Amino acid sequence: MSHTAHIPSHRKPRRSASKLALRAGVAGGVLGTIAVAGAAGPANAEPVTETIEMPTLGSLGEGAGLASAVAASAEASQQEALDQSLQSQENAALQKASKEAKKAKAEAERKAAAERAEEARLKAEQEREEAAERASRDAARSRLSTQSSSNDGGSSDSGSTTSESDSQTQAPSGSAAAIVAFAKAQVGDAYVSGGTGPNSWDCSGLVQAAYRAAGIDLPRISYQQSSMGTSVSLSNLQPGDILYWGSRSGSYHVAIYVGGGQYVGAQNPSSGVVQHSLDWDTPSGAVRIL
């Protein structure tokens, strides 16, 4: 056994190659810097000392964080600009929709006002015609009443003449029968201005409905109805003829001759639909449609 076998070793631990290389590099750099400074400067010049700071791992991490923050800020700015653009578009669309809605509302109100004005005009015109018709009818009745009071004998002769003429009239048939039957069925109904049934009538509304029952269409207004067909004398009446009061083209009242010297008509609000003798209110003339 060697005499040194139990003597502990005093060798320093071996350094790793990487650490040695790093230290050698740093030492070489420092020595090179000193050598260059000594050669370039004068012999009595003060030594130049320069400290070079090298970036650390911490500073490198802060730079990466700054770059991420800048990128996030740019993305946020871009998103904000996009949101503002969308908001501007929404505001413009809302303003446009509001303008269109206001325009449509104004147009609808204008049309409604025009319709109301037209309805009011038509109603006023109808009321004027009906007022003129009632006034003319009342005047005619007043004249008839005066004539009847002053000459009772003449009225009796007229009645007998009408009866003789009617005795030669045949019973209605076909369309005339349908017209007469419809008119008589409405006796007792109310008179309402502008009424067209089924339980209230004015004079021309009743005549129009009676002829419609026979499949014949007539105009709505009395003077239009009396202007149709052919004119016939009161001494040659047939059931279904239209009687009128006033002029033929300007009549203010119409009724239906039902035979036997009788007529049916929507007289006035106090009388309603009545059946009377021709002598009660002698018509101005008659027309024949059938």
Salt bridges, closest charged atoms under 4 A:
GLU107 OE2 - ARG110 NH2 2.60
GLU118 OE2 - ARG121 NH2 2.68
GLU125 OE1 - ARG121 NH1 3.29
GLU133 OE2 - ARG137 NH2 2.80
GLU133 OE2 - HIS253 ND1 3.94
ASP202 OD2 - ARG220 NH2 2.97
ASP241 OD2 - ARG288 NH2 2.98
ASP281 OD2 - ARG141 NE 3.41
